[in-house]
């Protein structure tokens, strides 16, 4: 693994190897929550409100808005054997390990696939049926890059960029998950004197999630990036 491969390839296993241990549990939980949200957004499986509630609880525990015991109580109720439930149950482990991360992704891969009705099933080609698998791998890697940035060339978040306006906007984006408004953060950072192209470019990228390295840096949630 090198900087070019990290930024341009989508070898999820190699990327996980690069950042494996010791990694904060918060970041692992937020990444898995983002992956689970992505699967839900693609409507690859049938979901109930309880799925979303569980993911939100996972994020709240990661950010210490809920005690860990509530996560463990939720995990105990996940008894179904379907792949998404298995992935969600693994994501809510007391302490995530690399093996559990791999198991979670495998569970999602097993459950991945379009859920067509009978008429669509008869006409869908095998190529179309498997097309989402690379898309999932690509998206999970993008989410990993959003959280870890570039571990080979970390970008420092300077204190002078953390003006009241920037922090207020960053907190709003993080809390409400309005990622489509991230370009406004680039404007606020420019007003604060930020001319770092990698920071401004990151604001204008499409993929973001809770745990984003830039938002964490602006909100003081991490002292180092990468």
C-alpha positions as a Markdown table, in Angstrom:
| # | Residue | x | y | z |
|---|---|---|---|---|
| 1 | Unk | 0.0 | 0.0 | 0.0 |
| 2 | Unk | 1.2 | 3.5 | -0.8 |
| 3 | Unk | -0.4 | 6.9 | -1.2 |
| 4 | Unk | -1.4 | 6.4 | -4.8 |
| 5 | Unk | -3.1 | 3.1 | -4.1 |
| 6 | Unk | -4.8 | 4.5 | -1.1 |
| 7 | Unk | -6.3 | 7.4 | -3.0 |
| 8 | Unk | -7.1 | 5.7 | -6.4 |
| 9 | Unk | -7.6 | 2.0 | -5.8 |
| 10 | Unk | -10.3 | 0.2 | -3.9 |
| 11 | Unk | -8.6 | -2.7 | -2.2 |
| 12 | Unk | -10.5 | -2.7 | 1.0 |
| 13 | Unk | -8.5 | -5.4 | 2.7 |
| 14 | Unk | -5.2 | -3.6 | 2.0 |
| 15 | Unk | -6.6 | -0.3 | 3.2 |
| 16 | Unk | -7.8 | -1.9 | 6.4 |
| 17 | Unk | -4.4 | -3.5 | 6.8 |
| 18 | Unk | -2.8 | 0.0 | 6.5 |
| 19 | Unk | -4.8 | 1.4 | 9.4 |
| 20 | Unk | -5.3 | -1.7 | 11.5 |
| 21 | Unk | -4.5 | -1.3 | 15.2 |
| 22 | Unk | -4.5 | 0.6 | 17.2 |
| 23 | Unk | -7.5 | 2.4 | 15.8 |
| 24 | Unk | -10.0 | 4.2 | 18.0 |
| 25 | Unk | -13.2 | 2.3 | 18.5 |
| 26 | Unk | -15.1 | 5.4 | 17.7 |
| 27 | Unk | -13.8 | 5.5 | 14.2 |
| 28 | Unk | -14.5 | 1.8 | 13.6 |
| 29 | Unk | -18.0 | 2.1 | 14.8 |
| 30 | Unk | -18.7 | 5.2 | 12.7 |
| 31 | Unk | -17.3 | 3.6 | 9.6 |
| 32 | Unk | -19.4 | 0.5 | 10.0 |
| 33 | Unk | -22.4 | 2.7 | 10.7 |
| 34 | Unk | -21.7 | 4.6 | 7.4 |
| 35 | Unk | -21.4 | 1.3 | 5.5 |
| 36 | Unk | -24.7 | 0.1 | 6.9 |
| 37 | Unk | -26.4 | 3.4 | 6.0 |
| 38 | Unk | -25.0 | 3.1 | 2.5 |
| 39 | Unk | -26.6 | -0.4 | 2.1 |
| 40 | Unk | -29.9 | 1.0 | 3.4 |
| 41 | Unk | -29.7 | 4.0 | 1.0 |
| 42 | Unk | -29.3 | 1.6 | -1.9 |
| 43 | Unk | -32.4 | -0.2 | -1.0 |
| 44 | Unk | -30.6 | -3.5 | -1.5 |
| 45 | Unk | -32.7 | -5.2 | 1.2 |
| 46 | Unk | -36.0 | -4.6 | 2.9 |
| 47 | Unk | -35.6 | -2.5 | 6.1 |
| 48 | Unk | -37.7 | -1.6 | 9.0 |
| 49 | Unk | -37.5 | 1.5 | 11.3 |
| 50 | Unk | -35.6 | -0.7 | 13.8 |
| 51 | Unk | -32.7 | -1.0 | 11.4 |
| 52 | Unk | -32.2 | 2.8 | 11.3 |
| 53 | Unk | -32.7 | 3.1 | 15.0 |
| 54 | Unk | -30.0 | 0.6 | 15.7 |
| 55 | Unk | -27.6 | 2.4 | 13.3 |
| 56 | Unk | -28.3 | 5.7 | 15.0 |
| 57 | Unk | -27.7 | 4.2 | 18.4 |
| 58 | Unk | -24.4 | 2.8 | 17.2 |
| 59 | Unk | -23.4 | 6.3 | 16.1 |
| 60 | Unk | -24.5 | 7.8 | 19.4 |
| 61 | Unk | -22.5 | 5.3 | 21.4 |
| 62 | Unk | -19.5 | 6.0 | 19.2 |
| 63 | Unk | -19.7 | 9.7 | 20.0 |
| 64 | Unk | -20.5 | 9.0 | 23.7 |
| 65 | Unk | -24.0 | 10.4 | 23.6 |
| 66 | Unk | -25.3 | 7.0 | 24.8 |
| 67 | Unk | -23.6 | 4.6 | 27.3 |
| 68 | Unk | -22.1 | 1.5 | 25.9 |
| 69 | Unk | -24.5 | -0.6 | 27.9 |
| 70 | Unk | -27.4 | 0.6 | 25.8 |
| 71 | Unk | -25.5 | -0.7 | 22.7 |
| 72 | Unk | -25.0 | -4.1 | 24.3 |
| 73 | Unk | -28.7 | -4.3 | 25.3 |
| 74 | Unk | -29.6 | -3.5 | 21.7 |
| 75 | Unk | -27.3 | -6.2 | 20.4 |
| 76 | Unk | -29.0 | -8.8 | 22.5 |
| 77 | Unk | -32.2 | -8.2 | 20.7 |
| 78 | Unk | -30.7 | -8.8 | 17.3 |
| 79 | Unk | -31.5 | -12.5 | 17.0 |
| 80 | Unk | -32.4 | -12.8 | 13.3 |
| 81 | Unk | -30.0 | -14.6 | 11.1 |
| 82 | Unk | -30.3 | -12.5 | 8.0 |
| 83 | Unk | -27.0 | -11.0 | 6.7 |
| 84 | Unk | -27.8 | -7.4 | 7.5 |
| 85 | Unk | -28.9 | -8.2 | 11.0 |
| 86 | Unk | -25.7 | -10.3 | 11.5 |
| 87 | Unk | -23.6 | -7.3 | 10.3 |
| 88 | Unk | -25.5 | -5.0 | 12.6 |
| 89 | Unk | -25.0 | -7.3 | 15.5 |
| 90 | Unk | -21.3 | -7.6 | 14.9 |
| 91 | Unk | -21.0 | -3.8 | 14.6 |
| 92 | Unk | -22.4 | -3.5 | 18.1 |
| 93 | Unk | -19.7 | -5.7 | 19.7 |
| 94 | Unk | -18.2 | -4.5 | 23.0 |
| 95 | Unk | -14.8 | -4.0 | 21.4 |
| 96 | Unk | -14.4 | -4.3 | 17.6 |
| 97 | Unk | -11.5 | -6.3 | 16.3 |
| 98 | Unk | -10.2 | -6.6 | 12.7 |
| 99 | Unk | -11.7 | -10.1 | 12.5 |
| 100 | Unk | -15.1 | -8.6 | 13.4 |
| 101 | Unk | -14.7 | -5.9 | 10.9 |
| 102 | Unk | -14.0 | -8.5 | 8.2 |
| 103 | Unk | -17.0 | -10.6 | 9.4 |
| 104 | Unk | -19.3 | -7.6 | 9.1 |
| 105 | Unk | -18.3 | -6.7 | 5.6 |
| 106 | Unk | -18.6 | -10.4 | 4.6 |
| 107 | Unk | -22.1 | -10.5 | 6.0 |
| 108 | Unk | -23.0 | -7.4 | 4.0 |
| 109 | Unk | -21.5 | -8.9 | 0.8 |
| 110 | Unk | -23.5 | -12.1 | 1.4 |
| 111 | Unk | -26.7 | -10.2 | 1.7 |
| 112 | Unk | -25.9 | -7.8 | -1.1 |
| 113 | Unk | -27.9 | -8.0 | -4.2 |
| 114 | Unk | -30.9 | -6.4 | -5.9 |
| 115 | Unk | -34.2 | -7.4 | -4.6 |
| 116 | Unk | -36.3 | -7.5 | -7.8 |
| 117 | Unk | -39.9 | -8.6 | -8.0 |
| 118 | Unk | -40.7 | -11.8 | -9.9 |
| 119 | Unk | -41.0 | -10.0 | -13.3 |
| 120 | Unk | -37.7 | -8.3 | -12.9 |
| 121 | Unk | -36.0 | -11.5 | -11.7 |
| 122 | Unk | -36.9 | -13.2 | -15.0 |
| 123 | Unk | -35.2 | -10.6 | -17.1 |
| 124 | Unk | -32.2 | -9.5 | -14.9 |
| 125 | Unk | -28.9 | -10.7 | -16.3 |
| 126 | Unk | -26.2 | -12.2 | -14.0 |
| 127 | Unk | -24.0 | -9.2 | -14.9 |
| 128 | Unk | -26.6 | -6.8 | -13.7 |
| 129 | Unk | -27.3 | -8.9 | -10.6 |
| 130 | Unk | -23.6 | -8.8 | -9.5 |
| 131 | Unk | -22.9 | -5.2 | -10.6 |
| 132 | Unk | -23.5 | -3.7 | -7.1 |
| 133 | Unk | -20.7 | -5.7 | -5.5 |
| 134 | Unk | -17.9 | -3.6 | -6.9 |
| 135 | Unk | -20.0 | -0.5 | -6.2 |
| 136 | Unk | -20.2 | -1.5 | -2.6 |
| 137 | Unk | -16.5 | -2.1 | -2.3 |
| 138 | Unk | -15.8 | 1.3 | -3.9 |
| 139 | Unk | -18.2 | 3.1 | -1.6 |
| 140 | Unk | -16.9 | 1.4 | 1.5 |
| 141 | Unk | -13.3 | 2.5 | 0.5 |
| 142 | Unk | -14.5 | 6.1 | -0.1 |
| 143 | Unk | -16.1 | 6.1 | 3.4 |
| 144 | Unk | -12.8 | 4.8 | 4.8 |
| 145 | Unk | -10.9 | 7.6 | 3.0 |
| 146 | Unk | -13.4 | 10.2 | 4.4 |
| 147 | Unk | -12.7 | 9.1 | 7.9 |
| 148 | Unk | -8.9 | 8.5 | 7.8 |
| 149 | Unk | -7.9 | 11.0 | 5.1 |
| 150 | Unk | -4.6 | 10.1 | 3.6 |
| 151 | Unk | -2.5 | 8.3 | 6.2 |
| 152 | Unk | 0.6 | 8.7 | 4.0 |
| 153 | Unk | 0.3 | 12.5 | 3.7 |
| 154 | Unk | -1.9 | 13.7 | 6.6 |
| 155 | Unk | -3.3 | 17.2 | 6.4 |
| 156 | Unk | -3.0 | 19.3 | 9.5 |
| 157 | Unk | -6.1 | 21.3 | 10.6 |
| 158 | Unk | -4.8 | 24.7 | 11.8 |
| 159 | Unk | -6.2 | 26.4 | 14.9 |
| 160 | Unk | -6.7 | 29.7 | 13.0 |
| 161 | Unk | -9.3 | 28.0 | 10.7 |
| 162 | Unk | -11.5 | 27.1 | 13.6 |
| 163 | Unk | -13.4 | 30.4 | 13.7 |
| 164 | Unk | -16.8 | 30.5 | 15.4 |
| 165 | Unk | -18.6 | 30.4 | 12.0 |
| 166 | Unk | -16.5 | 27.4 | 10.8 |
| 167 | Unk | -17.1 | 25.5 | 14.0 |
| 168 | Unk | -20.8 | 26.3 | 14.0 |
| 169 | Unk | -21.2 | 25.1 | 10.4 |
| 170 | Unk | -19.1 | 22.0 | 11.0 |
| 171 | Unk | -21.2 | 21.0 | 14.0 |
| 172 | Unk | -24.4 | 21.5 | 12.1 |
| 173 | Unk | -23.2 | 19.4 | 9.2 |
| 174 | Unk | -22.0 | 16.7 | 11.5 |
| 175 | Unk | -25.2 | 16.6 | 13.6 |
| 176 | Unk | -27.7 | 16.8 | 10.8 |
| 177 | Unk | -25.7 | 14.8 | 8.2 |
| 178 | Unk | -26.4 | 17.4 | 5.5 |
| 179 | Unk | -23.3 | 16.3 | 3.5 |
| 180 | Unk | -24.7 | 18.0 | 0.3 |
| 181 | Unk | -23.9 | 21.3 | 2.1 |
| 182 | Unk | -20.2 | 20.6 | 2.7 |
| 183 | Unk | -19.2 | 23.0 | -0.1 |
| 184 | Unk | -20.5 | 25.8 | 2.1 |
| 185 | Unk | -17.8 | 24.8 | 4.6 |
| 186 | Unk | -15.2 | 25.4 | 1.9 |
| 187 | Unk | -16.5 | 29.0 | 1.6 |
| 188 | Unk | -16.4 | 29.5 | 5.4 |
| 189 | Unk | -12.8 | 28.1 | 5.5 |
| 190 | Unk | -11.7 | 30.4 | 2.7 |
| 191 | Unk | -13.1 | 33.3 | 4.7 |
| 192 | Unk | -11.1 | 32.0 | 7.7 |
| 193 | Unk | -7.9 | 32.2 | 5.7 |
| 194 | Unk | -7.6 | 28.5 | 4.7 |
| 195 | Unk | -5.9 | 28.1 | 1.3 |
| 196 | Unk | -5.0 | 24.4 | 1.7 |
| 197 | Unk | -6.2 | 22.9 | -1.6 |
| 198 | Unk | -6.6 | 19.4 | -0.1 |
| 199 | Unk | -8.9 | 20.7 | 2.6 |
| 200 | Unk | -11.0 | 22.7 | 0.1 |
| 201 | Unk | -11.2 | 19.8 | -2.3 |
| 202 | Unk | -12.3 | 17.5 | 0.4 |
| 203 | Unk | -15.2 | 19.8 | 1.2 |
| 204 | Unk | -16.4 | 19.6 | -2.4 |
| 205 | Unk | -16.2 | 15.8 | -2.6 |
| 206 | Unk | -19.4 | 13.8 | -2.7 |
| 207 | Unk | -18.8 | 11.1 | 0.0 |
| 208 | Unk | -18.9 | 12.1 | 3.7 |
| 209 | Unk | -20.0 | 10.5 | 6.9 |
| 210 | Unk | -19.7 | 11.0 | 10.6 |
| 211 | Unk | -16.1 | 10.7 | 11.6 |
| 212 | Unk | -14.9 | 12.7 | 8.6 |
| 213 | Unk | -11.3 | 13.6 | 9.2 |
| 214 | Unk | -11.9 | 17.3 | 8.4 |
| 215 | Unk | -15.0 | 17.8 | 10.5 |
| 216 | Unk | -13.3 | 15.9 | 13.4 |
| 217 | Unk | -10.3 | 18.2 | 13.1 |
| 218 | Unk | -12.3 | 21.4 | 13.0 |
| 219 | Unk | -14.4 | 20.2 | 16.0 |
| 220 | Unk | -11.4 | 19.2 | 18.0 |
| 221 | Unk | -12.3 | 15.5 | 18.1 |
| 222 | Unk | -8.9 | 14.4 | 17.0 |
| 223 | Unk | -5.5 | 15.9 | 17.6 |
| 224 | Unk | -3.9 | 14.1 | 14.6 |
| 225 | Unk | -5.2 | 13.2 | 11.2 |
| 226 | Unk | -4.6 | 10.0 | 9.3 |
